[in-house]
Amino acid sequence: MPVALAVAAEHRTIDAGESVRGRAIVARQQGNEDASTRVLVVGQIHGDEPGGLRVIAKLRDMRVPKGIDLWTVKSVNPDGARLRIRQNVRGVDLNRNFPRGWRTSTRGSRYYGGRRPLSQPESRAAARLIRRLEPRITIWFHQPYGFVVKTPSADRRVWRRYARLAGMRTAGLPKLPGTATRWQNHRFPRSDAFVVELPGGRISAATARRHARAVLELGRWLSRAA
């Protein structure tokens, strides 16, 4: 049964849904809810890629500039994070389970996209959250390639600027089926969702801080242009 969005204003959070094993998927707000630029940052979708969690922790300790409505999610795959596996506990790669470009794949493979699009509670929760917030930009953290992904469906000025702010290179990846960014950029053409591939392993506090600052500086730049 779908989990309805519940907004808890006193804590400035959105309960977007639950994982297969009942762990909450929660977004936390910082900044001004009436700001011109809404930014969503997801620390993790693959449970064996924990680097983005450190960026989220840094962001949650930082002051958000005026003009930015910041929302952060630690993980949309809390069960996978607990087990340190890429997929959710049903063996589905959540970043292959979104509707845009989804295709059938082999069950049991590392990139199994499920029996149908949005078949998993975690991907449905993420989609509901994005529909609710309609963020101007969404940044999805991954590992381990160490570059900002060139995202054809997003405005190149946005991901290129992030790369400069974070001191990273940009590089392309093959056009992958059923990813969150492909779906979001198609569903909300006025938004720009892109992937930041952090280096592999445990990232340093300095790296996490650099990326957190890049998020806020990118949001500030967009708010000035709004």
BAMAR-816060 format. One record per residue (C-alpha): residue number from 1; residue in one letter; x, y, z. Coordinates in pm, 1 decimal, m for minus. Layout:
// BAMAR-816060
<pt NUM,A,<X,Y,Z>>
...
This chain:
// BAMAR-816060
<pt 1,M,<0.0,0.0,0.0>>
<pt 2,P,<147.1,341.9,m93.8>>
<pt 3,V,<266.6,553.2,196.4>>
<pt 4,A,<118.2,902.7,187.4>>
<pt 5,L,<348.4,1198.5,224.1>>
<pt 6,A,<337.5,1332.0,576.7>>
<pt 7,V,<481.0,1675.0,644.9>>
<pt 8,A,<597.5,1747.9,1000.1>>
<pt 9,A,<636.1,2125.6,1004.1>>
<pt 10,E,<780.3,2143.6,1353.4>>
<pt 11,H,<1073.9,1929.5,1245.6>>
<pt 12,R,<1071.7,2052.5,884.3>>
<pt 13,T,<1081.4,1701.1,746.7>>
<pt 14,I,<894.5,1497.8,489.0>>
<pt 15,D,<836.5,1128.8,548.9>>
<pt 16,A,<843.5,1008.1,188.7>>
<pt 17,G,<793.2,638.0,255.7>>
<pt 18,E,<964.8,325.5,381.4>>
<pt 19,S,<1208.8,63.9,260.9>>
<pt 20,V,<1114.9,m301.7,211.8>>
<pt 21,R,<1206.6,m367.6,575.4>>
<pt 22,G,<1021.3,m65.9,707.3>>
<pt 23,R,<1306.2,183.7,749.2>>
<pt 24,A,<1194.8,542.7,701.2>>
<pt 25,I,<1305.7,749.6,401.9>>
<pt 26,V,<1304.3,1105.4,529.8>>
<pt 27,A,<1390.1,1441.7,375.5>>
<pt 28,R,<1503.4,1725.5,601.4>>
<pt 29,Q,<1464.8,2092.8,518.9>>
<pt 30,Q,<1704.8,2378.7,586.7>>
<pt 31,G,<1682.2,2739.1,481.4>>
<pt 32,N,<1378.4,2937.5,373.7>>
<pt 33,E,<1082.0,2735.0,251.4>>
<pt 34,D,<968.7,3036.8,47.0>>
<pt 35,A,<1306.6,3077.5,m124.0>>
<pt 36,S,<1322.6,3102.9,m501.7>>
<pt 37,T,<1553.0,2802.5,m547.2>>
<pt 38,R,<1477.8,2458.5,m406.1>>
<pt 39,V,<1768.8,2215.9,m391.2>>
<pt 40,L,<1741.5,1843.2,m317.7>>
<pt 41,V,<2051.0,1638.7,m233.2>>
<pt 42,V,<2041.8,1258.6,m203.1>>
<pt 43,G,<2341.9,1108.9,m29.2>>
<pt 44,Q,<2292.1,749.1,m136.6>>
<pt 45,I,<2086.9,522.9,m361.3>>
<pt 46,H,<2335.3,232.7,m375.4>>
<pt 47,G,<2393.3,86.4,m32.8>>
<pt 48,D,<2761.6,12.0,m91.1>>
<pt 49,E,<2838.5,375.4,m182.6>>
<pt 50,P,<2845.2,560.7,151.2>>
<pt 51,G,<3052.5,866.8,58.8>>
<pt 52,G,<2752.9,1093.6,3.8>>
<pt 53,L,<2636.0,1035.1,359.9>>
<pt 54,R,<2932.9,1240.4,481.6>>
<pt 55,V,<2837.1,1523.0,246.8>>
<pt 56,I,<2483.0,1521.2,384.2>>
<pt 57,A,<2618.3,1533.7,739.9>>
<pt 58,K,<2830.1,1837.8,651.9>>
<pt 59,L,<2540.6,2010.9,478.5>>
<pt 60,R,<2318.5,1962.9,780.6>>
<pt 61,D,<2574.0,2144.4,995.6>>
<pt 62,M,<2606.7,2441.6,761.3>>
<pt 63,R,<2415.7,2765.2,735.0>>
<pt 64,V,<2208.9,2781.8,417.7>>
<pt 65,P,<2240.2,3105.9,218.5>>
<pt 66,K,<1937.1,3327.0,170.2>>
<pt 67,G,<1741.4,3232.6,m137.9>>
<pt 68,I,<1787.0,2855.2,m102.0>>
<pt 69,D,<1534.6,2601.9,20.6>>
<pt 70,L,<1756.0,2299.3,87.0>>
<pt 71,W,<1628.0,1945.2,130.4>>
<pt 72,T,<1856.7,1653.3,210.8>>
<pt 73,V,<1801.3,1277.5,220.1>>
<pt 74,K,<2064.1,1053.5,372.6>>
<pt 75,S,<1972.1,738.7,182.5>>
<pt 76,V,<1684.1,617.6,m30.3>>
<pt 77,N,<1818.0,265.5,20.0>>
<pt 78,P,<1850.8,227.9,398.4>>
<pt 79,D,<1823.6,m151.7,390.1>>
<pt 80,G,<2103.7,m177.4,134.8>>
<pt 81,A,<2310.6,66.5,340.6>>
<pt 82,R,<2266.0,m150.1,648.2>>
<pt 83,L,<2383.2,m457.1,455.5>>
<pt 84,R,<2643.2,m267.5,249.3>>
<pt 85,I,<2502.0,m395.5,m77.6>>
<pt 86,R,<2430.5,m205.4,m397.0>>
<pt 87,Q,<2070.9,m318.4,m437.6>>
<pt 88,N,<1777.8,m321.4,m200.7>>
<pt 89,V,<1697.3,m640.7,m10.6>>
<pt 90,R,<1495.4,m774.0,m304.6>>
<pt 91,G,<1803.7,m757.3,m523.5>>
<pt 92,V,<1681.6,m459.1,m728.3>>
<pt 93,D,<1917.9,m182.9,m836.0>>
<pt 94,L,<1700.5,115.3,m744.4>>
<pt 95,N,<1879.2,334.4,m996.6>>
<pt 96,R,<1748.3,110.6,m1273.8>>
<pt 97,N,<1390.8,104.8,m1143.0>>
<pt 98,F,<1263.6,443.8,m1264.1>>
<pt 99,P,<1028.2,468.6,m1563.4>>
<pt 100,R,<1230.9,667.5,m1815.9>>
<pt 101,G,<1422.1,424.7,m2037.1>>
<pt 102,W,<1342.1,128.6,m1810.7>>
<pt 103,R,<1391.3,m211.2,m1968.1>>
<pt 104,T,<1381.1,m572.1,m1860.2>>
<pt 105,S,<1700.1,m722.0,m1723.6>>
<pt 106,T,<1822.8,m1045.3,m1574.5>>
<pt 107,R,<1706.5,m1116.8,m1222.4>>
<pt 108,G,<2007.4,m1173.7,m999.3>>
<pt 109,S,<2236.1,m944.4,m1196.9>>
<pt 110,R,<2408.8,m651.9,m1028.6>>
<pt 111,Y,<2195.8,m407.1,m1228.5>>
<pt 112,Y,<1860.3,m585.3,m1213.3>>
<pt 113,G,<1591.7,m318.1,m1261.7>>
<pt 114,G,<1295.9,m506.9,m1118.8>>
<pt 115,R,<991.2,m658.6,m1287.7>>
<pt 116,R,<846.2,m320.1,m1378.1>>
<pt 117,P,<924.1,51.4,m1327.0>>
<pt 118,L,<879.6,180.2,m971.2>>
<pt 119,S,<818.2,m172.1,m846.2>>
<pt 120,Q,<1011.8,m102.1,m526.4>>
<pt 121,P,<892.9,100.3,m225.8>>
<pt 122,E,<1221.2,291.4,m212.7>>
<pt 123,S,<1204.9,414.5,m573.4>>
<pt 124,R,<837.2,502.2,m528.6>>
<pt 125,A,<926.8,701.6,m218.5>>
<pt 126,A,<1196.0,892.4,m408.1>>
<pt 127,A,<958.1,964.1,m696.7>>
<pt 128,R,<686.8,1086.9,m459.2>>
<pt 129,L,<933.4,1315.6,m287.1>>
<pt 130,I,<1050.6,1466.6,m615.4>>
<pt 131,R,<691.7,1517.2,m731.4>>
<pt 132,R,<612.7,1685.7,m400.1>>
<pt 133,L,<913.2,1915.5,m393.8>>
<pt 134,E,<971.6,1976.2,m766.0>>
<pt 135,P,<1328.1,2090.4,m688.7>>
<pt 136,R,<1514.7,2325.1,m919.9>>
<pt 137,I,<1817.2,2096.3,m894.3>>
<pt 138,T,<1869.7,1748.1,m754.4>>
<pt 139,I,<2216.1,1611.9,m686.4>>
<pt 140,W,<2257.3,1236.0,m650.1>>
<pt 141,F,<2582.7,1118.3,m495.2>>
<pt 142,H,<2743.5,797.7,m614.5>>
<pt 143,Q,<3085.3,633.2,m604.5>>
<pt 144,P,<3360.0,550.0,m706.0>>
<pt 145,Y,<3459.2,722.3,m1032.1>>
<pt 146,G,<3556.4,1065.8,m904.2>>
<pt 147,F,<3387.2,1293.4,m1158.2>>
<pt 148,V,<3068.2,1486.6,m1225.4>>
<pt 149,V,<2865.9,1297.8,m1482.9>>
<pt 150,K,<2791.5,1477.4,m1807.9>>
<pt 151,T,<2412.7,1464.2,m1810.3>>
<pt 152,P,<2263.9,1535.3,m2154.1>>
<pt 153,S,<1911.6,1572.0,m2013.0>>
<pt 154,A,<2023.9,1849.3,m1775.3>>
<pt 155,D,<2151.6,2201.0,m1844.6>>
<pt 156,R,<2526.1,2161.0,m1893.2>>
<pt 157,R,<2591.2,2497.8,m1729.0>>
<pt 158,V,<2460.3,2355.2,m1403.0>>
<pt 159,W,<2669.5,2038.7,m1374.5>>
<pt 160,R,<2973.9,2209.6,m1521.8>>
<pt 161,R,<2952.8,2483.5,m1261.6>>
<pt 162,Y,<2924.3,2226.0,m985.2>>
<pt 163,A,<3234.6,2052.1,m1117.0>>
<pt 164,R,<3429.9,2377.3,m1106.3>>
<pt 165,L,<3310.1,2458.0,m756.4>>
<pt 166,A,<3401.5,2110.9,m630.8>>
<pt 167,G,<3732.7,2096.1,m818.1>>
<pt 168,M,<3628.6,1791.7,m1021.6>>
<pt 169,R,<3645.9,1688.9,m1382.9>>
<pt 170,T,<3343.2,1596.5,m1590.1>>
<pt 171,A,<3307.4,1273.6,m1783.8>>
<pt 172,G,<3037.1,1080.5,m1961.3>>
<pt 173,L,<2878.3,746.0,m1887.1>>
<pt 174,P,<2674.3,525.1,m2119.8>>
<pt 175,K,<2304.1,606.8,m2142.1>>
<pt 176,L,<2173.6,386.6,m1863.6>>
<pt 177,P,<1817.5,255.5,m1837.8>>
<pt 178,G,<1574.2,350.1,m1564.6>>
<pt 179,T,<1788.9,599.0,m1373.5>>
<pt 180,A,<1649.9,858.0,m1135.1>>
<pt 181,T,<1810.0,1148.4,m1320.3>>
<pt 182,R,<1674.3,1044.6,m1662.3>>
<pt 183,W,<1325.9,1013.8,m1518.3>>
<pt 184,Q,<1335.5,1341.4,m1326.8>>
<pt 185,N,<1475.2,1549.4,m1610.9>>
<pt 186,H,<1210.2,1410.8,m1845.0>>
<pt 187,R,<923.9,1442.7,m1597.4>>
<pt 188,F,<1024.2,1792.1,m1482.0>>
<pt 189,P,<1195.4,1967.4,m1774.2>>
<pt 190,R,<1251.9,2284.8,m1571.2>>
<pt 191,S,<1463.4,2098.1,m1319.0>>
<pt 192,D,<1819.9,1974.5,m1351.7>>
<pt 193,A,<1913.4,1645.0,m1188.6>>
<pt 194,F,<2266.9,1515.3,m1218.4>>
<pt 195,V,<2509.6,1268.1,m1062.4>>
<pt 196,V,<2826.5,1339.5,m869.0>>
<pt 197,E,<3056.2,1037.8,m856.5>>
<pt 198,L,<3272.4,1071.2,m546.8>>
<pt 199,P,<3604.9,887.2,m523.9>>
<pt 200,G,<3592.2,532.1,m392.3>>
<pt 201,G,<3636.5,439.9,m28.0>>
<pt 202,R,<3586.6,660.1,273.9>>
<pt 203,I,<3600.4,1023.2,173.5>>
<pt 204,S,<3781.3,1272.9,394.2>>
<pt 205,A,<3616.0,1544.1,599.3>>
<pt 206,A,<3777.1,1801.7,370.7>>
<pt 207,T,<3627.4,1638.2,62.1>>
<pt 208,A,<3284.2,1623.0,223.2>>
<pt 209,R,<3310.4,1989.9,320.7>>
<pt 210,R,<3418.5,2089.1,m30.6>>
<pt 211,H,<3117.2,1918.5,m183.4>>
<pt 212,A,<2879.0,2062.5,74.3>>
<pt 213,R,<3005.6,2410.8,m6.5>>
<pt 214,A,<2973.5,2341.3,m378.4>>
<pt 215,V,<2607.9,2247.1,m328.3>>
<pt 216,L,<2535.6,2573.3,m149.2>>
<pt 217,E,<2733.9,2785.6,m393.9>>
<pt 218,L,<2551.8,2626.6,m685.9>>
<pt 219,G,<2219.2,2700.5,m517.8>>
<pt 220,R,<2324.8,3059.1,m451.9>>
<pt 221,W,<2421.8,3103.3,m818.2>>
<pt 222,L,<2086.4,2969.6,m936.2>>
<pt 223,S,<1892.7,3182.2,m688.3>>
<pt 224,R,<2059.6,3496.5,m819.6>>
<pt 225,A,<1962.1,3401.9,m1172.6>>
<pt 226,A,<1601.4,3322.2,m1077.5>>
